[in-house]
Amino acid sequence: MIFKQESDKKRIVEFLDLVENDKVEMRKYRKPVLVWAVENDTVYYSFWEQELLDKFGLDNVDGYDYQENLGFCPDWISDEDDDWDDDEDDSDDIDPFR
């Protein structure tokens, strides 16, 4: 498996909201990193502390804690093109009743 990582908190929250994994306690992480791999329409993932991942490296990740069907995950999980932009979500901040 080839693992990828994501440390952007907005993306991590989006991921957790969509997969609805209530076993994950994000409060225990100071700087959480989502580490995932995709195989056969299944996402295998874990959460790491940034400091540990920096120390051991993404190449040394050889397992996962959870798995989920790719259909329940955000689009950026499976996208090869990683051109995500923070401004995409700004439409949520607009008050439609103004």
C-alpha positions in Angstrom: 0.0 0.0 0.0 1.1 3.5 -0.8 0.1 5.8 2.0 -0.7 9.5 1.7 -1.0 12.1 4.5 -3.1 15.1 5.2 -2.6 17.5 8.1 -5.1 20.3 7.1 -7.6 20.4 9.9 -10.5 21.3 7.6 -9.9 18.3 5.5 -9.6 16.0 8.5 -12.9 17.3 10.0 -14.5 16.8 6.6 -13.2 13.3 6.4 -14.5 12.4 9.9 -17.9 14.0 9.2 -18.4 11.9 6.1 -17.1 8.5 7.5 -18.9 9.0 10.8 -16.2 7.2 12.8 -17.1 7.8 16.4 -14.2 5.8 17.7 -11.6 8.5 16.8 -10.9 11.0 19.6 -9.3 13.9 17.9 -8.9 15.7 21.2 -6.0 13.4 22.1 -3.9 14.7 19.2 -2.0 18.0 19.3 -1.2 18.0 15.6 -3.2 15.2 13.9 -2.3 13.8 10.6 -4.7 11.6 8.6 -2.7 8.8 6.9 -4.6 6.8 4.2 -4.2 4.4 1.3 -6.8 3.4 -1.3 -7.1 -0.2 -2.6 -10.1 -1.8 -4.4 -12.5 1.0 -3.5 -11.6 0.7 0.2 -9.8 3.4 2.2 -7.5 2.2 4.9 -6.6 4.9 7.4 -5.1 5.9 10.7 -4.4 9.1 12.6 -0.8 10.0 13.6 0.7 12.7 15.7 2.7 15.0 13.4 5.8 14.6 15.5 5.8 10.8 15.2 5.2 10.9 11.5 8.0 13.3 11.0 10.3 11.1 13.1 9.6 7.8 11.4 8.4 9.0 8.0 5.4 8.1 5.8 7.4 5.4 4.1 7.6 3.5 7.3 3.8 3.4 7.8 2.8 -0.3 7.3 -0.6 -0.6 8.8 -3.9 1.0 9.4 -6.5 1.2 12.2 -9.7 1.7 10.2 -11.2 1.0 6.8 -14.1 2.5 5.0 -15.8 2.2 1.6 -14.4 4.9 -0.8 -18.0 6.0 -1.5 -18.3 7.5 2.0 -15.1 9.5 1.8 -14.4 13.0 0.4 -13.5 13.2 -3.3 -9.9 14.4 -2.5 -9.2 11.0 -0.9 -9.2 9.3 -4.3 -8.1 12.2 -6.5 -4.6 11.9 -7.9 -4.6 15.7 -8.6 -4.1 17.4 -5.3 -5.2 21.0 -6.3 -7.4 21.6 -3.3 -8.0 25.2 -2.5 -9.2 26.7 0.8 -11.4 29.2 -1.0 -13.7 26.4 -2.3 -15.4 26.2 1.1 -16.0 29.9 1.5 -19.4 29.6 0.0 -20.6 27.9 3.2 -19.8 31.1 5.1 -22.2 33.3 3.0 -25.5 34.0 4.7 -28.2 33.2 2.1 -30.7 35.4 4.0 -28.9 38.7 3.7 
